[in-house]
């Protein structure tokens, strides 16, 4: 019972405090390189960011230039693309999977406005980015980040949407850092967070949106799918893009249980705890969470929107199988692009132009 409680609690608890997870061994700013101790992240293909000085600074790194596993300690050297804030020096750092840092203005050089989206839980901060001048036709895109992530995760999509003529709205949702907390301070795996996406949809419609697009990453995909099913204004959504989405939380929990050598009976007991009336007392959640209700492969007949899914074949966190299975269940409505190699939600990082082209082709 104790292991199942711990497993279930870990799933629904936001991770706001994140420790340094990367070691910088050397920096050569003249050569434009930074050398790390090898990890699955520091050796991963693509471009990424680095939080420096416990988040006070930030730098961006590019492709791997060299790996040397003959020396002790072994090293991996990458391109140093730039330092956005602070100074980069040997020592601890934290990997930034989003690549970008800051606001739409500081990160991608676009004008934006700080706005407020009002949900049932309270006021949610949001960024509103206007479309490229002369392209505004009433299309809006609402971007939904993943579990324990930040709005910066979605900034990678803003430039292509800007060029396509979309007004972009990037809201927080409940239990984000800086957002109102739910009464229990726990995630509901999309079963409550969808209300914040519903509020964002209503904000867009109240401010002149004619057609709506939803784009979600990871748990943001699960939230989007619940919003499409439950929101009274979901019929105004034109198309949907999901990147590395949670299509079936049960599949994700089983995968995570396998990764951490948790026996399947414990995994099933954890799911039982989440949906039990005892969840309020055992897990501290306000309302039970029925994991089965998050299985959109089983609920495929309820999917009625055009959806494009980008999902890596090597996603180590959210397996891509359910994305493919949903597309098989809803041919002609749900389409997938299986990315050949990227870590979870890092498809854009490995090939930004391909990601942009795929999304633009679907939305045009």
C-alpha positions in Angstrom: 0.0 0.0 0.0 2.8 2.4 0.9 4.6 2.0 -2.5 1.3 2.5 -4.4 0.5 5.6 -2.4 3.9 7.0 -3.1 3.6 6.2 -6.8 0.2 7.8 -7.1 1.2 10.8 -5.1 4.2 11.4 -7.3 2.1 11.5 -10.4 -0.3 14.2 -9.2 2.2 16.4 -7.3 3.6 19.4 -9.2 7.4 19.6 -9.2 8.2 23.2 -8.5 11.6 22.8 -6.9 14.1 21.5 -9.5 17.7 20.8 -8.6 20.7 21.3 -10.8 21.2 18.2 -12.9 24.2 19.1 -15.2 27.9 19.7 -14.6 29.7 22.2 -16.8 33.4 21.2 -17.0 34.8 23.9 -19.2 33.7 27.0 -21.2 35.6 28.5 -24.1 33.6 31.6 -25.1 36.1 32.5 -27.8 35.7 29.2 -29.5 32.0 29.1 -28.7 32.0 25.8 -26.9 31.0 24.4 -23.5 32.0 21.0 -22.2 29.9 18.8 -19.9 30.0 15.6 -18.1 28.0 13.1 -20.3 24.4 12.4 -19.5 21.4 11.4 -21.6 20.6 15.1 -21.9 24.1 16.6 -22.6 24.6 14.0 -25.3 21.2 14.4 -26.9 20.9 15.8 -30.4 19.5 19.3 -30.9 19.6 22.7 -29.2 18.8 23.4 -25.5 19.1 25.9 -22.8 21.0 26.0 -19.5 19.8 27.5 -16.2 22.8 29.0 -14.5 23.4 30.1 -10.9 20.2 28.4 -9.7 18.1 30.1 -12.3 19.5 33.6 -12.1 21.3 33.2 -15.5 20.7 31.4 -18.8 22.6 30.2 -21.8 21.8 28.3 -25.0 23.7 25.4 -26.4 23.7 23.8 -29.8 24.8 20.5 -31.4 27.3 18.0 -29.9 30.7 18.7 -31.4 32.8 16.0 -29.7 32.5 13.2 -27.2 35.5 11.8 -25.5 34.9 8.8 -23.3 38.6 7.8 -23.1 39.5 10.6 -20.7 38.5 10.5 -17.0 36.1 12.0 -16.4 34.6 11.5 -19.9 33.4 14.7 -21.6 31.0 16.0 -24.2 31.5 19.3 -26.0 28.7 21.3 -27.5 28.2 24.6 -29.4 27.7 27.6 -27.1 25.1 29.6 -29.0 24.8 32.5 -26.5 24.4 33.7 -23.0 21.1 35.4 -22.4 21.6 36.4 -18.8 24.4 36.2 -16.2 27.7 34.5 -16.8 28.5 30.9 -17.8 31.3 29.2 -15.9 32.3 25.7 -14.8 30.1 24.3 -12.1 26.5 23.1 -11.6 23.7 24.0 -14.0 20.2 22.8 -14.9 19.2 21.6 -18.3 16.5 23.7 -20.0 14.6 21.5 -22.4 12.6 24.5 -23.8 15.7 26.1 -25.3 14.1 29.6 -24.9 14.2 31.8 -21.8 12.0 34.6 -20.7 9.1 36.2 -22.6 8.0 36.2 -26.2 9.8 39.6 -26.4 13.1 38.5 -25.0 13.1 35.0 -26.4 11.9 35.3 -29.9 11.8 39.1 -30.4 8.1 39.5 -30.9 5.8 42.1 -29.5 3.5 40.8 -26.8 1.0 41.8 -24.1 0.6 40.5 -20.6 -3.1 39.7 -20.2 -5.3 37.9 -17.7 -7.6 34.9 -18.4 -10.2 34.4 -15.7 -11.1 30.8 -14.9 -13.2 29.3 -12.2 -10.1 29.1 -10.0 -9.2 32.8 -10.4 -7.0 35.0 -12.7 -4.4 33.3 -14.8 -1.5 35.2 -16.3 -1.2 34.9 -20.1 0.9 36.2 -23.0 -0.9 37.5 -26.0 1.2 37.7 -29.2 -0.3 39.5 -32.2 0.1 38.0 -35.7 2.5 39.4 -38.3 1.4 42.8 -39.6 -1.2 42.5 -42.3 -2.0 38.8 -41.7 -4.7 39.1 -39.0 -7.8 37.2 -40.1 -9.2 36.2 -36.7 -7.3 33.0 -36.2 -6.1 32.4 -32.7 -3.9 29.6 -31.3 -3.9 28.7 -27.6 -0.8 26.9 -26.4 -0.8 24.5 -23.4 2.4 23.4 -21.8 3.1 20.1 -20.1 3.2 18.8 -16.5 5.5 20.8 -14.2 6.6 22.8 -17.2 6.4 26.5 -17.8 4.9 28.7 -20.5 8.4 29.0 -22.0 8.0 25.4 -23.3 5.5 26.6 -25.9 7.6 29.6 -27.2 9.1 27.4 -29.9 5.7 27.4 -31.7 5.2 31.2 -31.6 7.3 32.3 -34.6 5.7 30.0 -37.1 2.2 30.9 -35.8 3.1 34.6 -36.0 4.1 34.1 -39.7 0.9 32.2 -40.4 -1.3 35.0 -39.1 -2.3 33.7 -35.7 -2.8 35.6 -32.6 -1.2 33.4 -30.0 -2.4 33.1 -26.4 -0.2 31.4 -23.9 -1.9 31.0 -20.5 -0.8 29.5 -17.2 -3.1 26.9 -15.7 -3.9 25.9 -12.1 -0.9 24.9 -9.9 1.7 26.5 -12.2 4.2 28.6 -10.3 2.6 32.0 -10.0 -0.9 30.7 -10.8 -3.7 30.1 -8.4 -3.5 26.7 -6.7 -6.3 24.2 -6.6 -7.7 23.5 -3.2 -5.6 20.4 -2.9 -2.5 21.7 -4.8 -2.5 18.6 -7.0 -2.8 17.8 -10.7 -6.0 16.1 -12.0 -4.3 14.8 -15.1 -6.4 17.1 -17.2 -9.7 16.4 -15.5 -9.8 19.8 -13.8 -7.2 21.7 -15.8 -9.4 21.7 -18.9 -11.5 24.4 -17.3 -8.5 26.8 -17.7 -8.2 26.0 -21.4 -12.0 26.5 -21.6 -11.4 30.0 -20.1 -8.7 30.7 -22.6 -11.0 29.7 -25.5 -13.7 32.1 -24.1 -11.1 34.9 -23.7 -10.1 34.5 -27.4 -13.7 34.5 -28.6 -14.5 37.6 -26.5 -11.6 39.3 -28.1 -12.5 38.7 -31.7 -11.3 35.2 -32.5 -13.1 33.6 -35.4 -11.3 30.3 -35.6 -9.4 28.6 -32.8 -6.5 26.2 -32.7 -5.3 24.3 -29.7 -1.7 23.1 -29.3 -0.6 21.0 -26.4 2.6 19.3 -25.2 2.7 16.2 -23.1 0.1 16.6 -20.2 -1.0 19.7 -22.1 -2.2 17.3 -24.8 -4.3 15.4 -22.2 -5.7 18.8 -21.0 -6.6 19.8 -24.6 -8.4 16.5 -25.2 -10.5 16.9 -22.1 -11.3 20.5 -23.1 -12.4 19.3 -26.6 -14.7 16.8 -25.0 -16.1 19.0 -22.2 -16.1 22.7 -23.2 -19.3 24.2 -24.5 -17.2 26.2 -27.0 -15.2 23.3 -28.3 -17.1 23.4 -31.6 -15.3 26.7 -32.3 -11.9 24.9 -32.4 -10.8 24.4 -36.0 -7.8 22.2 -35.6 -5.5 20.7 -33.0 -1.8 20.0 -32.8 -0.4 17.7 -30.1 3.3 17.2 -29.4 4.3 14.1 -27.4 0.8 14.0 -25.9 -0.6 11.8 -23.1 -3.3 10.0 -25.0 -3.7 7.4 -22.3 -2.5 8.1 -18.7 -2.8 4.3 -18.0 -0.2 3.6 -20.6 2.1 6.3 -19.2 1.7 5.0 -15.7 2.5 1.4 -16.8 5.5 2.6 -18.6 6.8 4.6 -15.6 6.2 1.7 -13.4 8.3 -0.5 -15.6 11.1 2.2 -15.7 11.2 2.2 -11.9 10.8 -1.6 -11.5 7.4 -1.1 -9.8 5.4 -4.4 -10.0 2.2 -4.1 -12.1 0.0 -5.0 -9.1 1.3 -1.9 -7.4 0.7 0.2 -10.5 -2.9 -1.0 -10.6 -3.3 -0.4 -6.9 -2.1 3.2 -7.5 -4.8 3.7 -10.2 -7.4 2.3 -7.8 -6.3 4.8 -5.1 -6.6 7.7 -7.6 -10.2 6.9 -8.4 -11.2 5.8 -4.9 -13.3 7.8 -2.4 -10.3 7.3 -0.1 -8.1 9.4 -2.4 -9.1 12.6 -0.4 -7.6 11.1 2.8 -4.8 8.9 1.4 -3.5 11.2 -1.4 -4.9 14.6 -0.3 -6.8 15.2 -3.6 -10.1 17.1 -3.7 -11.8 14.8 -6.2 -11.0 11.2 -7.4 -9.2 10.9 -10.7 -10.5 8.1 -13.0 -7.5 7.2 -15.1 -9.7 5.1 -17.5 -11.4 8.4 -18.5 -8.1 9.6 -19.9 -7.8 6.8 -22.4 -8.6 8.3 -25.8 -7.8 5.2 -27.7 -10.8 3.5 -25.9 -12.8 6.8 -26.3 -11.8 7.3 -29.9 -15.4 7.5 -31.1 -15.7 10.7 -29.0 -12.8 12.4 -30.9 -14.4 14.7 -33.5 -11.8 17.3 -34.2 -9.0 17.2 -36.8 -5.8 16.4 -34.9 -2.2 16.3 -35.9 0.2 14.5 -33.5 4.0 14.8 -33.6 5.5 12.1 -31.4 9.0 10.7 -31.2 9.6 7.0 -31.6 12.2 7.3 -28.8 10.1 9.2 -26.3 11.4 7.9 -23.0 8.6 9.4 -20.9 5.3 9.1 -22.9 5.4 6.2 -25.3 4.1 7.0 -28.8 2.0 3.8 -29.2 -1.3 5.3 -28.0 -0.8 8.2 -30.5 -0.5 5.8 -33.3 -3.4 3.7 -32.0 -5.7 6.7 -31.8 -4.8 7.6 -35.4 -5.7 4.0 -36.5 -9.0 4.3 -34.7 -9.8 7.6 -36.3 -8.3 7.5 -39.8 -8.9 10.7 -41.8 -9.4 12.7 -38.6 -6.3 12.0 -36.6 -2.9 12.0 -38.3 0.5 11.3 -36.7 4.1 12.1 -37.7 6.4 9.7 -35.9 9.6 11.6 -35.3 12.6 9.3 -35.7 14.7 10.4 -32.7 14.1 12.8 -29.9 13.6 12.8 -26.2 10.2 13.6 -24.7 8.8 16.7 -26.3 12.2 17.6 -27.9 11.2 17.1 -31.5 11.5 20.8 -32.3 14.9 21.0 -30.6 16.3 18.4 -33.0 15.0 19.9 -36.2 13.1 23.2 -35.8 12.5 23.8 -39.5 10.9 20.4 -40.0 8.7 20.9 -37.0 7.6 24.4 -38.3 7.0 23.0 -41.8 4.8 20.1 -40.5 2.7 22.4 -38.3 2.4 25.1 -41.0 1.3 22.5 -43.6 -1.4 21.2 -41.2 -2.7 24.6 -40.3 -2.8 26.2 -43.7 
